[in-house]
């Protein structure tokens, strides 16, 4: 299952640099994950200060 980023995202960018497959990008108001590219590693969830990345 892929991760997605919920509305709790504060756009700090911590997750983007941790992603080993570069599937996280800045969206209009929050960061977004390309679910087709996500390898479900959890690296983003481990560094997020507000627990915005969640498994789908």
Secondary structure, 3 states (H helix, E strand, C coil): CCEEECCCCCCCCHHHHHCCCCCEEECCCCEEECCCCCCCCCHHHHHCCCCCEEEC
